[in-house]
Amino acid sequence: MTMPTPLCPYRMQVHHIHRETPDVWTLSLINHDFYPYQAGQYALVSIRNGSETLRAYTISSTPGLSEFITLTVRRIAGGAGSEWLTGEVKVGDYLWLSEAQGEFSCENLSSENYLLMAAGCGVTPIMAMRRWLAKHRPQADVQVIYNVRSPQDVIFADEWRHYPVTLVAENNATHGFIAGRLSREILAAVPEIASRTVMTCGPAPYMTLVEQEVKALGVKEFYQEVFFTPSAAPSTDGLKFTTLQPVREFYSPVGSTLLAALESNGVPVNAACRAGRAEEKVHQAFNAPCPGFIQHKGFSHAHQQPGHNHRARQPKRGQPSQDPQNNQQRRNYLAQQHAVGDKLRDTMRGQHSFNAAHTAKQLMQAVEQHQAAYRQAQQKFSQIVFI
């Protein structure tokens, strides 16, 4: 019997699996409870139904239109999540998902003219939004450009027949495809492109090119969702993160949010908001007591609450007794711990953008400074017996 994890409380059963391309599958899931989400959002999936490995996948279905909750996954050699989902999970199995997350959605935009652009598996949120716009904004002028490696790599091939789309194939282009890669000429052919809201998703190099070209053509409203493909080997690129409980180090791509970095590496975060307001999510995670930085040897904030009574633990053999001097040292130590934790949370609350590399660097420098102060206090009073 599988059980929920702190970050993935929604249980869904696999109804059927459809092969989209030679290396992409769509899993259609039955959810017995109401699962709120917006077109374009993603969810964390508990890999092998455990809390150690989490992976983020776009919800490729469209709320109110799709019969099932669907995840569309490309199999990546050595990928812990994709190989399990596309090779081992079968019909009837259960998956555990998080609440829907992310800001990349057209539902809250008021534009009537869109250019939706995708490359590879980046088409999953694009298709979800294309369906939503057709249903809820039928008057909207929606253009789509979809880049693939070859015609056989088109995801949702049958469904695209119902919507106008420009298909660009890098290799083996056939009838109905533009041969080559995305170019300014292709973009310039889009009617009134400068007045359109451009929404795009795909690999990082593709995203860089798209942003440069559409802005050069006068586009003012631009939204993107970048796909980071996890490598089989542990990465040492990007920003380095350190947690104290448990003691771990991991890396995350520059540009990812702090919350995404923690969750994708299996670090539990008590974040309340999952509707896409990134700053609120990060602030919520650090508004509560921060156990990774202020708890030590069984001490927690409960010990400081008025009226909270605990029996004193007897000192072990070889350790100092609880005399008045040690009690004063203990109080000094606890006060220093609280000061370190408070300064750290204040530093984190003051950072309003975790997507800028320089801001993240400043944040990590502050974390390292406060961690050093914590370790010094910990070493100095490591022999004190705590109540």
FIZALUM-295359 format. One record per atom (N, C-alpha, C): residue in three letters; x, y, z. Coordinates in pm, whole numbers, plus 50000, padded with zeros to 5 digits. Layout:
FIZALUM-295359
ALAXYZ;...
***
This chain:
FIZALUM-295359
MET500854988050000;MET500005000050000;MET500885012550000;THR500735020849899;THR501525033049894;THR500935043549986;MET501795052450032;MET501395062650127;MET501775076350074;PRO501045086850115;PRO501395100350069;PRO502695105050133;THR503335114550067;THR504525120950122;THR504155135250159;PRO504965142050240;PRO504615155750280;PRO504375165150163;LEU505125163350055;LEU504995172449942;LEU504045167249835;CYS503715154549838;CYS502865148549734;CYS501685141249797;PRO500635148549836;PRO499515142349907;PRO498395137049819;TYR498445139649686;TYR497345135749598;TYR497625122249532;ARG496775112449560;ARG496935099249501;ARG496105098249374;MET496745093749266;MET496065092149138;MET496405078549080;GLN495435072649012;GLN495615059248955;GLN495775060248804;VAL496685052448750;VAL496945052448606;VAL495805045148535;HIS495095052248449;HIS493975046448374;HIS494465040348243;HIS495265047748169;HIS495875042348047;HIS497115050348013;ILE497945044647927;ILE499215050847886;ILE499245050947734;HIS499545062547677;HIS499585064147531;HIS500975068347487;ARG501495061647386;ARG502815065147333;ARG502645076047227;GLU503235087747255;GLU503105099247165;GLU504125098647052;THR505385095847087;THR506505095146992;THR507395083447036;PRO508475080546963;PRO509335069447005;PRO509865070447148;ASP509965082647203;ASP510515083847339;ASP509655092147433;VAL508385094247400;VAL507485102247483;VAL506175094647506;TRP505735094447632;TRP504485087847669;TRP503605097547748;THR502285096147733;THR501325103547814;THR500615093947908;LEU500695096848038;LEU500015088848140;LEU498725095948178;SER497595089048160;SER496295094548197;SER495905089248334;LEU495625098548425;LEU495425095148566;LEU494005098148611;ILE493475089448695;ILE492175091648758;ILE492415097548896;ASN491785108948921;ASN491875115149053;ASN490495114649116;HIS490375107849230;HIS489065105949293;HIS488635118049374;ASP489535127349397;ASP489195139749466;ASP489365151449371;PHE488855162949411;PHE489015174949329;PHE490475179249329;TYR491015181549212;TYR492415185649199;TYR492455198949122;PRO492595210149192;PRO492595223149124;PRO493925226049056;TYR493855230548932;TYR495065234848862;TYR494675243848746;GLN495665250748691;GLN495465259348576;GLN496225253748456;ALA495735256948338;ALA496405252448216;ALA497825258148212;GLY498805249348199;GLY500205253548193;GLY500985250748319;GLN500295247448430;GLN501005244948554;GLN501645230948555;TYR502485228648657;TYR503145215748671;TYR502925210348811;ALA503345197948832;ALA503245191748965;ALA504495183548991;LEU504835182149118;LEU505895173049158;LEU505335158949166;VAL506115149349121;VAL505715135249126;VAL506685127949218;SER506125120149309;SER506945112149400;SER507415099649326;ILE508715099249296;ILE509255088249217;ILE509365075749304;ARG508835064849252;ARG508755052049325;ARG507985053649456;ASN507115063649457;ASN506235066149571;ASN506985067449702;GLY508125074049696;GLY508905076949816;GLY509175091749825;SER509705096049937;SER509955110349959;SER511365114449920;GLU512215104849881;GLU513605108049853;GLU513795114749718;THR513005110749618;THR513195115849482;THR511905121949432;LEU511955134549393;LEU510825141649336;LEU511225147149200;ARG510295146949106;ARG510525152848975;ARG509305161248937;ALA509555172248867;ALA508475181148824;ALA508095178148680;TYR506795176548655;TYR506285174148520;TYR505085183148495;THR505015188448374;THR503855196548337;THR502595188148335;ILE501525193848383;ILE500205187548370;ILE499715190848230;SER499765181048141;SER499485183848000;SER497995183947968;SER497155180248063;SER495715181148043;SER495245195548066;THR493975198048038;THR493405211448053;THR492205210748147;PRO492195218748253;PRO491095218048351;PRO489745221148287;GLY488755212948321;GLY487405215048269;GLY487175209448131;LEU488225205048063;LEU488105199747928;LEU488575185347916;SER489665182147982;SER490255168847970;SER489565159148065;GLU489365146848018;GLU488705136748099;GLU489585131948213;PHE490925132248190;PHE491875127448289;PHE492895138348322;ILE493565136548434;ILE494785144148462;ILE495895137048387;THR496645144148304;THR497675137448224;THR499055143348248;LEU500045134548244;LEU501455138248247;LEU502085132948120;THR502815141348049;THR503485137247926;THR504975137747951;VAL505645126147938;VAL507005124547986;VAL507905119147876;ARG509055125547857;ARG510085120247766;ARG511045111547844;ARG511325099547793;ARG512275090647859;ARG513695095647833;ILE514435097647941;ILE515815102147935;ILE516685091147992;ALA517705087147918;ALA518585076347963;ALA519205079948098;GLY519025071348195;GLY519565073848328;GLY518715082748414;GLY517585087548361;GLY516715096348438;GLY515905088548540;ALA516065091848667;ALA515395084348773;ALA513875085048760;GLY513375096848724;GLY511925098448713;GLY511365093448582;SER511965097548471;SER511395094348341;SER511475079448309;GLU512555072848348;GLU512665058448319;GLU511645050448400;TRP511385054948522;TRP510385047948604;TRP508975050148548;LEU508645062648515;LEU507305065748469;LEU506995059548333;THR507995059248244;THR507735054348108;THR508085039648089;GLY508805033648184;GLY509225019748166;GLY508685009948267;GLU508345014648388;GLU507935005448494;GLU506495007448540;VAL506035019748542;VAL504655022348585;VAL503695016348483;LYS502655009748532;LYS501685003248443;LYS500265007148482;VAL499335003648396;VAL497925006648421;VAL497495000448553;GLY496795008248635;GLY496345003648765;GLY497235008048880;ASP498465012048849;ASP499375016748954;ASP498935030349006;TYR499425033649124;TYR499125046649185;TYR500355055649182;LEU500105068549159;LEU501145078749168;LEU500715089049272;TRP501715095549332;TRP501445106349428;TRP501965119549371;LEU501075129349362;LEU501405142349306;LEU501275153249412;SER502035163949390;SER501905175849474;SER500735184249425;GLU500475195049494;GLU499535204949443;GLU500115211249317;ALA499255216449231;ALA499705222949108;ALA500515235349142;GLN501555237749064;GLN502465248849090;GLN502785256148960;GLY503305268348974;GLY503815275648859;GLY502945287348816;GLU503595297248759;GLU502935309448711;GLU502685309248561;PHE503215299248491;PHE503165299148346;PHE501785294548300;SER500855303848293;SER499485300748253;SER498855312948188;CYS498005310348090;CYS497315321348021;CYS496015325148090;GLU495605317648190;GLU494275319748248;GLU494125333348314;ASN495205338948363;ASN495135351848432;ASN495535363548343;LEU495745361048216;LEU496115371648122;LEU494875376348047;SER494885388948007;SER493725394647940;SER493945396847791;SER495065392247739;SER495385394547598;SER494395387447505;GLU494225393047387;GLU493395386947284;GLU494225382147165;ASN495535384147172;ASN496425380047063;ASN497635373047122;TYR497835360447083;TYR498905352347140;TYR499795346447032;LEU501055344747069;LEU501965336146993;LEU502525326147093;LEU502135313447077;LEU502605302647163;LEU503725295247091;MET504855293547158;MET506025287447095;MET506585276447184;ALA506985265347120;ALA507495254047198;ALA508555246647118;ALA509405239647191;ALA510375230447132;ALA510375217647214;GLY510335206247145;GLY510385193347214;GLY509255191547312;CYS509595186747433;CYS508575184447537;CYS508055197447596;GLY508635208647559;GLY508105221447602;GLY506705224147549;VAL506235215347461;VAL504895217047405;VAL503795213247505;THR504145206547614;THR503095201847705;THR502275213147767;PRO502895223647824;PRO502055234547874;PRO501415242647762;ILE502075243047646;ILE501535250547532;ILE500235244347484;MET500205231047472;MET498955224447430;MET497865226247534;ALA498225225247662;ALA497225227147767;ALA496585241047756;MET497405251147728;MET496885264847716;MET496145266847584;ARG496595260047478;ARG495905261547349;ARG494465256447359;ARG494275245347424;ARG492915240147443;ARG492075250047525;TRP492685255347632;TRP491965264347721;TRP491535276947647;LEU492425282447566;LEU492085294547490;LEU490975291847389;ALA491015280247324;ALA489975276847227;ALA488605275947293;LYS488575271247417;LYS487305269747489;LYS486835282747551;HIS487725289947617;HIS487325301447698;HIS487575314947629;ARG488425315247527;ARG488675327647452;ARG488585324647301;PRO487445320047255;PRO487345316147114;PRO487605327547018;GLN487425339947066;GLN487655351546980;GLN489125355146969;ALA489975349347053;ALA491405352947055;ALA492105348046929;ASP493045356046882;ASP493895352346768;ASP495135345346824;VAL495225332346802;VAL496305324346860;VAL497135318046749;GLN498415321446746;GLN499365315346653;GLN500295306046733;VAL500675294746672;VAL501545285146739;VAL502705281646648;ILE503925281646704;ILE505115276746634;ILE505715265646719;TYR505895253946659;TYR506375242246733;TYR507595236446662;ASN508735236446731;ASN509995231246676;ASN510255217046726;VAL510595208146633;VAL510895194246667;VAL512155189846593;ARG512715178446636;ARG513895173146569;ARG513535167346433;SER512415160246426;SER511955154146301;SER510435152746308;PRO509765150246196;PRO508305149046197;PRO507785138346292;GLN508535127646313;GLN508065117046403;GLN508125121146551;ASP508725132646580;ASP508845137246718;ASP507765147146759;VAL506755148846676;VAL505655158046710;VAL504785151746818;ILE504715157946933;ILE503875153447043;ILE502465159147024;PHE501455151147051;PHE500035154547028;PHE499755156546879;ALA500355148146795;ALA500265149946650;ALA498815150146602;ASP497985140946648;ASP496595140546603;ASP495825152946648;GLU496095157446767;GLU495355168946821;GLU495705181846750;TRP496945182946703;TRP497345195246635;TRP496585197346504;ARG495965186946452;ARG495195188446329;ARG493975197546350;HIS493585199546474;HIS492415207946504;HIS492785222646525;TYR494055225746530;TYR494495239546557;TYR495515243946453;PRO495465256646413;PRO496515261746323;PRO497865261346393;VAL498875255946327;VAL500195254846388;VAL501255255146278;THR502365261946306;THR503525261746217;THR504525251846274;LEU504785241046199;LEU505695230546243;LEU507055232346177;VAL508105232146258;VAL509475233946209;VAL510275221546248;ALA510795214346148;ALA511555202146173;ALA513005204246134;GLU513895201246228;GLU515325202946201;GLU515845192746102;ASN515295180546107;ASN515755169746019;ASN514565163245948;ASN514805158745825;ASN513835150745749;ASN512465157445737;ALA512455170245712;ALA511195177545700;ALA510385172145582;THR509105169945604;THR508205165045501;THR507145175745473;HIS506125171845396;HIS505065181345362;HIS504385186345490;GLY504205199345498;GLY503585205445614;GLY504565210545717;PHE505865208145695;PHE506905212645787;PHE507815222745719;ILE508295232345796;ILE509365241245752;ILE510685234645790;ALA511595233545698;ALA512875227045724;ALA513825236545796;GLY514555231245894;GLY515565239245962;GLY515195242346106;ARG515715253446153;ARG515485257646291;ARG514705270846294;LEU514345274746413;LEU513655287446429;LEU514535298846380;SER513945308146307;SER514695319546253;SER513855332146265;ARG514525343446246;ARG513805356146250;ARG512825357146135;GLU513145350846023;GLU512235351145909;GLU510915344245942;ILE510995332946013;ILE509765325946052;ILE508935334546146;LEU509605340946240;LEU508895349446336;LEU508315361846270;ALA509055367546177;ALA508585379746111;ALA507335377146027;ALA507105364545991;ALA505925361145912;ALA504655360545996;VAL504795360946128;VAL503615360746216;VAL502935374346210;PRO501645374946177;PRO500965387946166;PRO501005395846296;GLU501405408446287;GLU501405417746402;GLU502045411646525;ILE503225406146508;ILE503875399146618;ILE504185408446735;ALA504485421046708;ALA504865430246815;ALA503725432546914;SER502495430946871;SER501345433346958;SER500865420747030;ARG501555409647009;ARG501105396947066;ARG501745394347202;THR501035386547282;THR501595381047405;THR502285368047368;VAL503595367647387;VAL504365355747350;VAL504585347147474;MET504215334547463;MET504425324847571;MET505165312947511;THR506265309147575;THR507125299147514;THR507765290047618;CYS508035277747576;CYS508615267947668;CYS509495258347589;GLY510635254747647;GLY511555245547581;GLY512895245347649;PRO513875238947587;PRO515225238547644;PRO515835252547655;ALA516805254047743;ALA517385267247770;ALA517945274147646;PRO518725267347558;PRO519245274247439;PRO518125279347348;TYR517075271547336;TYR515935275747255;TYR515295288147315;MET515155288247448;MET514535299647514;MET515345312447495;THR516645311047501;THR517505322747482;THR517315328647343;LEU517265319847242;LEU517075324347104;LEU515715331047087;VAL514675324747140;VAL513325330347126;VAL513235344247187;GLU513755345747306;GLU513685358647374;GLU514405369447294;GLN515585366247245;GLN516345376047167;GLN515595380247042;GLU515045370546971;GLU514445373446841;GLU513105380746854;VAL512265376546947;VAL510955383146956;VAL511085397247011;LYS512025399447101;LYS512215412947152;LYS512805421947044;ALA513635416246958;ALA514165423946846;ALA513055428046749;LEU511975420446748;LEU510835423446661;LEU509785431946731;GLY510095436746851;GLY509215446246918;GLY508235440447018;VAL508345427647050;VAL507425421447146;VAL507655427247285;LYS506575431047351;LYS506655436847485;LYS506225426947594;GLU505205418847565;GLU504715409147663;GLU505305395447632;PHE506175390947721;PHE506915378447697;PHE506925370047824;TYR506515357547813;TYR506495348247926;TYR507165335247883;GLN507935329547975;GLN508625317147940;GLN508665307448057;GLU508785294748023;GLU508985284148122;GLU510135275648070;VAL511225275148145;VAL512425268148101;VAL512405254048156;PHE512695244248069;PHE512825230448112;PHE514275227548142;PHE514575223148266;PHE515915218348301;PHE515875203148300;THR516705197048217;THR516755182548209;THR517745177248310;PRO517305169348409;PRO518245164148507;PRO519195154248445;SER520465155048479;SER521465145848427;SER521515133548515;ALA522065122748459;ALA522155110348535;ALA523145111648649;ALA524235119248627;ALA525245121048731;ALA524955133648810;PRO525345134048939;PRO525125146149019;PRO525795158148955;SER525085169148949;SER525615181148886;SER526425189348984;THR527485195548933;THR528255204949013;THR528225218748948;ASP527255220748857;ASP527075233748794;ASP525975241348867;GLY526015254548856;GLY524985262848916;GLY525305266649058;LEU524265269549135;LEU524435274049273;LEU524535262249368;LYS525415263549466;LYS525615253049565;LYS524755256049688;PHE523975246249733;PHE523135247649851;PHE523615238049959;THR523505242350084;THR523875234050198;THR522735234150299;THR522315222350344;THR521325221350451;THR521995215250574;LEU521475218850691;LEU522085214350816;LEU521425201950873;GLN520125200250854;GLN519435188550905;GLN518575182650795;PRO519035171650729;PRO520345165450746;PRO521425173650676;VAL522685170850708;VAL523795177950645;VAL523925172850502;ARG523665181850408;ARG523715178050266;ARG524185189950184;GLU524775186950070;GLU525125197049971;GLU524565192749837;PHE524005202249762;PHE523525199249628;PHE523585211849544;TYR523425210249415;TYR523515221349321;TYR522185222949248;SER521915235149207;SER520695237949132;SER521015248249024;PRO520365247248906;PRO520665256748798;PRO520395271148838;VAL521265280048795;VAL521025294348815;VAL519745298048741;GLY518855304948809;GLY517585308648749;GLY516405301048808;SER516665289548872;SER515585282348938;SER515295288949073;THR514065287549121;THR513715293549250;THR514295285349364;LEU514415291749480;LEU514915284649598;LEU513995273049632;LEU512675275349623;LEU511735264749656;LEU511895252849562;ALA512025255549432;ALA512195244649336;ALA513495237149361;ALA514565244549395;ALA515845238149421;ALA515755228649539;LEU515085232949646;LEU514955224449765;LEU514095212349736;GLU512935214549674;GLU512015203549653;GLU512545193349554;SER513225197849447;SER513745188449348;SER514875180049402;ASN515435184149516;ASN516485176249579;ASN515985169249706;GLY514665168049718;GLY514095160149825;GLY514155166449962;VAL514295179849969;VAL514315186650098;VAL512905191350130;PRO512265186150236;PRO510905190150268;PRO510815205050299;VAL509855211850235;VAL509625226150258;VAL508155228150291;ASN507885234750401;ASN506505237150442;ASN506005249750374;ALA505675248650245;ALA505255260150166;ALA503755259450143;ALA503045270250176;ALA501595269850172;ALA501045272650033;CYS501645281649959;CYS501065286049832;CYS501615277849718;ARG500755271849638;ARG501175263949522;ARG500535269249395;ALA499965281149398;ALA499255286149281;ALA500145294449191;GLY501425295449222;GLY502315302349131;GLY502915315049183;ARG502525319649304;ARG503105331949357;ARG504405328349425;ALA505495329049348;ALA506775323549394;ALA507275330349521;GLU507155343649529;GLU507685350549646;GLU506915346449770;GLU505595345249760;GLU504815341249876;GLU505195327249921;LYS505465318449824;LYS505815304849862;LYS507125304749940;VAL508115312049891;VAL509405312049959;VAL509295318550095;HIS508565329850103;HIS508415336450232;HIS507685327550331;GLN506655320350284;GLN505905311650373;GLN506805300750428;ALA507725296050346;ALA508605285250390;ALA509485289550505;PHE509815302550514;PHE510745307150616;PHE510065315650724;ASN508755317650714;ASN508065324850820;ASN507915316250944;ALA507755303150925;ALA507635293951036;ALA509015291451095;PRO509085285451217;PRO510385282051273;PRO511195273851174;CYS512465276751164;CYS513325270751062;CYS514145259551125;PRO513645246951124;PRO514315236451199;PRO515695233251150;GLY515975235651022;GLY517295232450970;GLY518395241051028;PHE518025252551088;PHE519045261651137;PHE518985263851288;ILE517815261951353;ILE517755265051495;ILE517505253051585;GLN517185241851534;GLN517025230251620;GLN518365223251638;HIS518595218251759;HIS519845211251786;HIS519695202551908;LYS520045189951895;LYS520005180552009;LYS518665180552080;GLY517575180052001;GLY516245179052061;GLY515635192252101;PHE516355203252090;PHE515795216252127;PHE514895221352015;SER513755227052049;SER512885233351952;SER512215245252018;HIS511435252651940;HIS510785264551995;HIS509805261252106;ALA509295248952111;ALA508335245452216;ALA508925247252355;HIS510245245652366;HIS510875246852496;HIS510885261252547;GLN510585270752461;GLN510635284752503;GLN509255290752524;GLN508205282552502;GLN506865288052516;GLN506495289152664;PRO505855300152707;PRO505445301752846;PRO504525290352888;GLY504775285153008;GLY503925274653060;GLY504255260853009;HIS505245259752920;HIS505595246652865;HIS506555239952962;ASN506165228553017;ASN506925222253125;ASN507555209353076;HIS508835207553104;HIS509565195453068;HIS510345190553188;ARG510435177453198;ARG511285171853301;ARG512735173353258;ALA513605176253357;ALA515025177653326;ALA515615164053297;ARG516425163253191;ARG517135151053159;ARG518365150053247;GLN518595138553306;GLN519745136753393;GLN521025136653310;PRO522085143353355;PRO523335143453279;PRO523935129553274;LYS524515126353158;LYS525175113453143;LYS526535113853211;ARG527075101653234;ARG528375100553299;ARG529435107753215;GLY530265115653281;GLY531355122553211;GLY530965136253161;GLN529685140253174;GLN529255153353128;GLN528995162353248;PRO529125175453231;PRO528945184653343;PRO527515184453393;SER527355186653522;SER526015186953580;SER525335200153546;GLN524025200653577;GLN523255212753547;GLN523375222753662;ASP524565228053687;ASP524735237953792;ASP524375251653737;PRO524245262053822;PRO523815275253775;PRO524695280853664;GLN526005278353671;GLN526895283753568;GLN526575277553432;ASN526375264353430;ASN526035257853304;ASN524665262353254;ASN523735264553347;ASN522425269353304;ASN522525282953237;GLN523385291653290;GLN523575304753228;GLN524225303153092;GLN525205293953079;GLN525815291352948;GLN524765286252849;ARG523895277552900;ARG522855272152812;ARG521955283352760;ARG521555292352852;ARG520695303452809;ARG521395312352709;ASN522685314952731;ASN523445323152637;ASN523525316352501;TYR523745303352504;TYR523855295852379;TYR522535296052301;LEU521425293652374;LEU520135293652308;LEU519805307352251;ALA520155317852325;ALA519915331352274;ALA520715333852148;GLN521955328852144;GLN522785330652025;GLN522215322951907;GLN521705310851935;GLN521075303151827;GLN519885310651769;HIS519035316051857;HIS517865323351808;HIS518285335551727;ALA519315342451771;ALA519775354351698;ALA520245350551559;VAL520995339551550;VAL521475334951419;VAL520285331551329;GLY519325324051384;GLY518165320251304;GLY517345332151260;ASP517135341851351;ASP516355353751317;ASP517025361851208;LYS518355363551218;LYS519075371151115;LYS518985364050980;LEU519075350850982;LEU519015343250858;LEU517645344650793;ARG516575343550871;ARG515245344850813;ARG514995359050763;ASP515505369150836;ASP515365382950790;ASP516075384850657;THR517255378750644;THR517985379650518;THR517175373650405;MET516565361950432;MET515805355150327;MET514535362750293;ARG513875368550393;ARG512665376250364;ARG512975388550280;GLY514165393850292;GLY514525406050220;GLY514845403650074;GLN514955390950034;GLN515275388149895;GLN513965385949819;HIS513635394749726;HIS512355393749656;HIS512475387049521;SER513685384049476;SER513845377149349;SER514925366649365;PHE514525353949355;PHE515485343049365;PHE515925338449226;ASN515485345649123;ASN515825341448988;ASN517075348248934;ALA517565358649001;ALA518745365748954;ALA519985359549017;ALA520995357048935;ALA522175350148984;ALA522875358049094;HIS522965371349079;HIS523695379149178;HIS522945379449311;THR521595379749304;THR520815379549427;THR521005366349500;ALA520955355349425;ALA521155342249487;ALA522545341149548;LYS523535347049482;LYS524895346549536;LYS524975354149668;GLN524345365949674;GLN524325373649798;GLN523635365749909;LEU522525359249874;LEU521795351449973;LEU522665340250029;MET523355332949942;MET524155321749988;MET525335326550072;GLN525895338250041;GLN526965343750124;GLN526445346650265;ALA525235352150273;ALA524645354850405;ALA524395341850480;VAL523905331750408;VAL523665318750472;VAL524955313050527;GLU526045313750448;GLU527325308250492;GLU527845315550615;GLN527675328850620;GLN528125336550736;GLN527385332250862;HIS526055330750852;HIS525285327050969;HIS525515312451007;GLN525775303950908;GLN526095290050940;GLN527415289251015;ALA528375297550977;ALA529665297651046;ALA529485301851192;ALA528665312051215;ALA528395316351352;ALA527705305351431;TYR526805298351366;TYR526115287251433;TYR527095276351471;ARG527985272751379;ARG528935261951408;ARG529885265751521;GLN530295278651527;GLN531165283051635;GLN530465281651771;ALA529205285851777;ALA528455284551902;ALA528235269951937;GLN527975261951835;GLN527745247651859;GLN528985240851914;GLN530145244151858;GLN531395238151903;GLN531745242552045;LYS531505255152076;LYS531875260652207;LYS531075254252319;PHE529805251452294;PHE528945246452400;PHE528475232152373;SER529245224352299;SER528815210952260;SER528695201452378;GLN529365204652489;GLN529335195652605;GLN528215198652703;ILE527455209252678;ILE526385212852771;ILE525215203252753;VAL524665198652862;VAL523495189952856;VAL522245198652855;PHE521385196652752;PHE520195204852740;PHE519005198052805;ILE518125206352857;ILE516865201252911;ILE515985196952794;
***
